[in-house]
Every structure is written in C-alpha cells, then in structure tokens.
Amino acid sequence: MRSILLTWDIEEYDAPADFGAAPLPDGGLARGLQIWHEWLDLSRSWNVAGTAFCTTRIAVASPDLLRQTASRGHEIASHGWTHSPGSDLQLRASRESLEKISGKTIHGFRSPRLRNVAPSEVSGAGYTYDASLNPAWIPGRYNHRGQPRTPHRIGSLWEVPSSVVPIIRFPLFWASFHLLPLPLYLAACRLVLANDNLLSLYFHPWELSDLSEAELPPWLTRRTKSQRVERMGKLCHWLGREGTFRTIADYLALGKRVTCP
C-alpha cells in the first residue's frame, strides 16, 4: 500500500522575519492564530487527515483550535514550546501540555526550523518518533544528504524523514512545492512513491494566507492566496488517487503495535 504522510507545522507567524522583516511585537502569535483558524476552514473541502505539529504556545492560546484540529482526524504532535529561534523547546512540558489540552497521546515531535535535537533528548522526553530530518542540502540551513531517506530507528526512537528524490536528494518540502511548476512537482512525488511506497511532505498553514510582507521571496508571493489554496487542493486531490493518506502514528502503528512500516 502506498502511504501519504501530509504534515503541517502550526506555529506563530514569524516566517517573514526569517527573510529580514521586522518581528511582530507578539512574536506572531495573534497572526498565527488567525492563520490556523483560516486553515481549518480552507482544508475542510480536502477532507484529508494528516499530522499537525503544533507549538505549545499557540495551542495554549487557543485550546479550542487544537481540539477542533484533532476532531478533524489530524494527529496532534509537538513542534516545541515556541517557534522563536534558539528558544528552550521544553520537550517534556510541551508533550504533556498538548496531551492535557487535546486529550490525545502525543507520539511525535518536529523541531522548529528542523534544528538539530539529540535523539536521546527526544526519546527521553517521552516521544516515540521524530520528524525533524530533511535528508537534503538546503544552503544556509543544513546538509543532511548522508542521512537515510526513509523511516528508521535510532535506538528506541523512530526517525521519519521528509521525502527527497532518490539519488539526487532533491527535497519535496514546502519550498519546492512553491518553486516548481505543479506538473514537475507531481512527477517528483510519483517517482518517490514508486520507489518507496511512501511520501512524507510538510507544509505550513501560513503558506496559504495573505502574504503581504515585501521581504518574502518572489517565488513564494508570485501567486495570489486563492491561487496557492487552489494549488494545494489540486495536490491533495492528486495524492488521494496515488495512495492512502495516513497520520504518522497510524503509519508506524503506534498505540496498536510498533513494527517496521
């Protein structure tokens, strides 16, 4: 069976600051909450369950949005306590708080901006899997081309990487989705599915919002909000014909049995 892991990072809206914009006074919390609410409305028509990696700060600010996200069939996972660069991730506290708010067991973690966190720290905080690895080279960020491309264990911890094209290691993460013509992006996804029977993608709700900051790159803002939303809808429709959407916990059979996918 071909499995599609569609994942979302739900966080404070601080992306423009990564491109040189002035940080918002509240660190992007209020705007992040607005974007989260809009995303829940936008994604209703796709009817696709995935995995939502939420910062604890944004979840605490709106418990109802977290519970609504879980009620849609999305798995709730941790994105650290806050998305602020260099902040204390508070791994155990984040997991426990998200569990208390959502009423769900929190199995997974993804670090903000995919920063390096020792597997022993993640497993020691009570997580079963880590989805922080993009096994590619992203200039100015990281170079993980030597890391495994598919899910694997590091001790007791599952590592669930984002998908990259075999051999050339071209990443299929959120930026590639906006950079490439859609037919080319879909062709790359099809190649990965044919090779691995698995496609793991990650996006952010803010990508589908109004992006007015001048500092954001043209490859991201060249399409209108409605065009970006329509593009995501087409991706979800196409993926639904190519495989089965699953949460990461379901793919790893967590809560049932832990076995090699």
PEBEL-V299105 format. One record per residue. RES is the residue in three letters. SS is DSSP state (alpha for helix, beta for strand, coil for the rest). PHI is phi in degrees with one decimal (* if undefined). Layout:
RES&SS&PHI / RES&SS&PHI
This chain:
MET&coil&* / ARG&coil&-85.2 / SER&beta&-111.3 / ILE&beta&-113.1 / LEU&beta&-105.2 / LEU&beta&-97.5 / THR&beta&-122.4 / TRP&beta&-132.7 / ASP&beta&-99.9 / ILE&beta&-100.6 / GLU&coil&-153.9 / GLU&coil&-63.4 / TYR&coil&-83.6 / ASP&coil&-122.1 / ALA&alpha&-57.7 / PRO&alpha&-58.1 / ALA&alpha&-63.6 / ASP&alpha&-65.5 / PHE&coil&-107.1 / GLY&coil&107.0 / ALA&coil&-74.3 / ALA&coil&-68.9 / PRO&coil&-61.4 / LEU&coil&-70.5 / PRO&coil&-55.0 / ASP&coil&-97.5 / GLY&coil&72.9 / GLY&coil&88.4 / LEU&alpha&-64.8 / ALA&alpha&-61.3 / ARG&alpha&-65.7 / GLY&alpha&-62.3 / LEU&alpha&-65.4 / GLN&alpha&-62.2 / ILE&alpha&-64.8 / TRP&alpha&-59.6 / HIS&alpha&-61.5 / GLU&alpha&-63.8 / TRP&alpha&-63.0 / LEU&alpha&-61.6 / ASP&alpha&-69.9 / LEU&alpha&-63.5 / SER&alpha&-80.2 / ARG&alpha&-58.2 / SER&alpha&-72.6 / TRP&coil&-75.5 / ASN&coil&53.1 / VAL&coil&-123.1 / ALA&coil&-85.7 / GLY&coil&-142.5 / THR&beta&-118.8 / ALA&beta&-108.8 / PHE&beta&-90.3 / CYS&beta&-109.7 / THR&coil&-72.0 / THR&alpha&-67.8 / ARG&alpha&-59.2 / ILE&alpha&-74.1 / ALA&alpha&-68.8 / VAL&alpha&-64.4 / ALA&alpha&-70.0 / SER&coil&-148.0 / PRO&alpha&-56.7 / ASP&alpha&-62.7 / LEU&alpha&-65.5 / LEU&alpha&-65.0 / ARG&alpha&-66.5 / GLN&alpha&-65.2 / THR&alpha&-61.4 / ALA&alpha&-65.0 / SER&alpha&-67.5 / ARG&coil&-78.3 / GLY&coil&97.5 / HIS&coil&-76.2 / GLU&beta&-75.4 / ILE&beta&-95.7 / ALA&beta&-136.5 / SER&beta&-92.5 / HIS&coil&-116.8 / GLY&coil&84.6 / TRP&coil&-72.9 / THR&coil&-145.6 / HIS&coil&-90.8 / SER&coil&-60.8 / PRO&coil&-57.0 / GLY&coil&74.9 / SER&coil&-73.5 / ASP&coil&-70.1 / LEU&coil&-72.3 / GLN&coil&46.8 / LEU&alpha&-55.0 / ARG&alpha&-67.9 / ALA&alpha&-62.4 / SER&alpha&-62.6 / ARG&alpha&-60.5 / GLU&alpha&-65.0 / SER&alpha&-67.8 / LEU&alpha&-64.2 / GLU&alpha&-64.5 / LYS&alpha&-64.4 / ILE&alpha&-72.8 / SER&alpha&-84.7 / GLY&coil&74.9 / LYS&coil&-116.1 / THR&coil&-73.0 / ILE&coil&-98.9 / HIS&coil&-95.1 / GLY&beta&-116.0 / PHE&beta&-140.9 / ARG&coil&-136.0 / SER&coil&-76.6 / PRO&alpha&-58.8 / ARG&alpha&57.4 / LEU&alpha&55.8 / ARG&coil&-66.3 / ASN&coil&-71.4 / VAL&coil&-132.9 / ALA&coil&-59.6 / PRO&alpha&-54.1 / SER&alpha&-64.1 / GLU&alpha&-68.7 / VAL&alpha&-67.2 / SER&alpha&-66.7 / GLY&alpha&-66.3 / ALA&coil&-88.8 / GLY&coil&98.5 / TYR&coil&-89.6 / THR&coil&-99.4 / TYR&beta&-142.2 / ASP&beta&-126.4 / ALA&coil&-116.4 / SER&coil&-97.9 / LEU&coil&-99.4 / ASN&beta&-113.4 / PRO&coil&-76.3 / ALA&coil&-143.3 / TRP&beta&-105.7 / ILE&beta&-114.2 / PRO&coil&-51.7 / GLY&coil&84.6 / ARG&coil&-117.5 / TYR&beta&-164.3 / ASN&beta&-135.3 / HIS&coil&-118.8 / ARG&coil&-65.4 / GLY&coil&-87.4 / GLN&coil&-87.0 / PRO&coil&-59.4 / ARG&coil&-88.8 / THR&coil&-121.3 / PRO&coil&-55.3 / HIS&beta&-155.1 / ARG&beta&-97.4 / ILE&beta&-123.0 / GLY&coil&65.9 / SER&coil&-88.8 / LEU&beta&-97.9 / TRP&beta&-80.4 / GLU&beta&-106.8 / VAL&coil&-117.7 / PRO&coil&-73.1 / SER&beta&-73.4 / SER&coil&-75.0 / VAL&beta&-133.3 / VAL&coil&-67.2 / PRO&coil&-55.5 / ILE&coil&70.8 / ILE&coil&-80.2 / ARG&coil&59.0 / PHE&coil&-73.5 / PRO&beta&-80.0 / LEU&coil&-108.9 / PHE&coil&-75.7 / TRP&alpha&-56.1 / ALA&alpha&-65.6 / SER&alpha&-63.2 / PHE&alpha&-59.8 / HIS&alpha&-85.9 / LEU&alpha&-77.5 / LEU&coil&-88.0 / PRO&coil&-57.9 / LEU&alpha&-57.0 / PRO&alpha&-59.0 / LEU&alpha&-70.0 / TYR&alpha&-62.9 / LEU&alpha&-65.1 / ALA&alpha&-63.5 / ALA&alpha&-66.4 / CYS&alpha&-63.0 / ARG&alpha&-63.1 / LEU&alpha&-62.8 / VAL&alpha&-65.0 / LEU&alpha&-61.5 / ALA&alpha&-64.9 / ASN&alpha&-84.4 / ASP&alpha&-113.0 / ASN&coil&58.0 / LEU&beta&-152.4 / LEU&beta&-135.7 / SER&beta&-118.2 / LEU&beta&-122.0 / TYR&beta&-135.5 / PHE&beta&-137.5 / HIS&beta&-131.4 / PRO&alpha&-55.3 / TRP&alpha&-64.5 / GLU&alpha&-63.8 / LEU&alpha&-103.3 / SER&coil&-103.5 / ASP&coil&-70.3 / LEU&coil&-115.0 / SER&coil&-106.1 / GLU&coil&-68.2 / ALA&coil&-65.0 / GLU&coil&-75.6 / LEU&coil&-66.0 / PRO&coil&-68.9 / PRO&alpha&-59.1 / TRP&alpha&-64.8 / LEU&alpha&-94.9 / THR&alpha&-100.6 / ARG&coil&-67.0 / ARG&coil&-101.5 / THR&coil&-72.3 / LYS&alpha&-56.3 / SER&alpha&-62.6 / GLN&alpha&-68.6 / ARG&alpha&-67.7 / VAL&alpha&-64.4 / GLU&alpha&-61.7 / ARG&alpha&-63.3 / MET&alpha&-65.6 / GLY&alpha&-60.4 / LYS&alpha&-63.9 / LEU&alpha&-61.3 / CYS&alpha&-62.2 / HIS&alpha&-62.9 / TRP&alpha&-66.1 / LEU&alpha&-62.6 / GLY&alpha&-63.6 / ARG&alpha&-85.6 / GLU&alpha&-95.8 / GLY&coil&-168.3 / THR&beta&-109.5 / PHE&beta&-71.0 / ARG&coil&-142.6 / THR&coil&-76.7 / ILE&alpha&-65.1 / ALA&alpha&-61.3 / ASP&alpha&-66.4 / TYR&alpha&-60.0 / LEU&coil&-84.7 / ALA&coil&60.0 / LEU&coil&-76.5 / GLY&coil&86.4 / LYS&coil&-118.4 / ARG&coil&-157.0 / VAL&coil&-108.1 / THR&coil&-144.3 / CYS&coil&-70.1 / PRO&coil&-59.5
